Amino acid sequence: MKGETLLRVEHLTMRFGGLVAVNDLSFTAKAGDITALIGPNGAGKTTVFNCITGFYKPSEGRVALAHGGEAAFAAIEEATEKGARTLSVGDGAIHLLERMPDYIVTQHARVARTFQNIRLFSGMTVLENLLVAQHNPLMLASGYSVLGILGFSSYTTRQREAVELAKAWLERIGLTERADDPAGDLPYGAQRRLEIARAMCTKPILLCLDEPAAGLNPRESLELNTLLRDIRDRDETSLLLIEHDMTVVMEISDHVVVLDYGVKIADGSPEQVKNDPKVIGAYLGVEDEEVAAVEAEVEGRA
Amino acid sequence: MAVLSQSTAAGAEARVPDRFVSALKDAGFAALVTLGLCVPLVTLRTDSEEGGELILVPRLGLTAALCLAIFFARLGYLLLWGKEARAARQPTSRKEAIKTVATPRHSLTTIGLPIALGFAIAYPLLVTVINGGLSEARYWIDLGILVLTYVMLGWGLNIVVGLAGLLDLGYVAFYAIGAYSYAILATTFHISFWVCLPIAGMLAATWGVLLGFPVLRLRGDYLAIVTLAFGEIIRLVLINWVPVTNGGAGIASIPRASFFGLPFNDDDDGFAAFFHLEFSPMHRIVFLFYLILALATLTSVVTTRLRRLPVGRAWEALREDEIACRSLGINTTTTKLSAFATGALFGGLAGSFFAVRQGFVSPESFNFLESAIILAIVVLGGMGSQIGVVIAAAVMIAGPEMLRNLGFLKAIFGENFDPSEYRLLIFGLAMVVMMIWRPRGLVSTREPTVFLKERKSISSDLVKEGHG
């Protein structure tokens, strides 16, 4: 279903007390695309991520994800009125992410994420990290531990498959040799790649990456670009990423959304966004005589 | 790499005798210096006789004891912490060694448990032979039962604290629930021990879940305080709910366990008669020993298996990083509850055993000190380690008992010295030293649950303790 709308964020607002971190944000992400969410520090990018992945409950707005093609969006109003989290439509389903707790977003809506500050299980091995990510199918196979304790072979078979999937990912991120080392012992760049592989082991249809290139050297950045493009092209996974590194953003993203002070200031292809005066203004500041005009513009939007 | 490490090891071995001889010389010299200092200071003591007359009392025994103590202390220091010993231990690349230690084929963890199990099975026979009779060995078998009870409790709590990283200061509550479940069911409804045992376990697990629900949102210190309060609440309920628990007086004459229906008495249908043995009250004690051994082994086997299952990995992942767990679709609520319930289940089983062994339960047996001791066993043993808990339980429970035999100290401090008064002091000091020397417990490395090519232990530097 490449090219069809996958994620639709509508009128998303997130307030923390008096602070409006995200203000009436709407955008869409297409299946098979890499969508980048950029903006200066404090623009509210991570807050948007937390709202999409269920870590925050948005103050207002709707975040809808379609499984099995954009036809599922037809049922969006019905699902909203019914108060349902999920509504099946034909082969697909519509998921209202803002209504789900964080772990359900991953388990049922199949949205995985990584974190700005790496959150690996540092005391567990690389392989164990990838197996923890396959918790839910493995849990089912182990009969919620009952069959597993009794040593049923169905679980052993399933675990072997899980290890195979983990091995395939280790191959793709180049960490096969370090499979039995603790994750906390890996160099920084490898930890970033492992966190992406771990998220991919949940078999997501949308992968949200929070600054995946932060702290990487130029060579590692290039490897990351290759990995992300590879995920987009080979797996049934679309990507949504927050990034400060403009070389990464401009090189790999198909669609860029720019935030400033919680408000969307631009939305389009990398080329369009790069030349947008408001974006340039937000990043580099504006000439003194233009300040009034920009302020009027921002207030008009708000 | 392997060849290199072998040759280093061979070199280290060759140096050992030299090192030992020089340490021996050094220690002998230190003992001589001590002797020289002792002669004027310690060996002769002036004392007044009844008539007020001064006399000299020779204290040769004390002098010898001091010299010997210095000798062995110096020897031990040189061999274990001396410059050469440290140099011999120092690996070529220190950083590498701290982080990942390739497990030697016979690591403490892989062979430690079978050895401990073998020793425990042979233990009653061993102490019988040493003490020259079954009845004479009663003290030792009783001590063994006590240690095994705490090993089981330690393993149970280890699931909650060591694996899931949830600090539980009220674990004794589940122990109490198990004990009282059996006591009440057996005295009121006359249900057999073997039926009560699983019921008591289930009841404790249910209470584990009930406690778990309200406290799951709490973390760290807050969780610790709530669990502490839970332990106290259970104890207060036991004291005050007189119609059911008989209050502070406790429940007495709890039926004893039978050998699968054969009671341990000298009747014709008793255990001894059935097996054509001469009746001895020790049969029951030995049976209890093997019963708790079986229960503890069950705990260990289940825990080891759970660790390799997704739920066990989720527990450990929860200890490492709860937010990452949630981002991977793990329901942290049920995961925490399952840890609480599993830990409580084994606490309840151990409690039932406690009741059937004592024949009497009262709220006084389940005070905070018990929780603290069990927690100390887990922390001292190394969080998450099975064999560490065994060693720590042996040290924590049998240690103070052994310190009762400090009679030799009278030779040093005089006849009026009562060593048993100091055993807790010595014990406390030992724990402080232990925590300075090995802050992460005796066995602090973590064994991975699954591996591709090579099982490598993970250093405690990387393993997190959990935030509750």
Interface residues (C-beta under 8 A of the other chain):
Chain A: T53 F55 D102 Y103 I104 T106 Q107 A112 R113 T114 F115 R119 L120 F121 S122 G123 M124 T125 L127 E128 L131 V132 A133 Q134 H135 N136 L138 M139 S142 Y144 S145 G148 I149 G151 Y155 Q159 V163 K167 T176 A179 D180 D181 P182 G184 D185 R198 A199 T202
Chain B: K99 T100 V302 R305 L306 L309 P310 V311 R313 A314 E316 A317 E320 D321 I323 A324 C325 R326 S327 L328 G329 I330 N331 T332 S338 R446 P448 T449 V450 F451 L452 K453 E454 R455 K456 I458 S459 L462 V463 K464
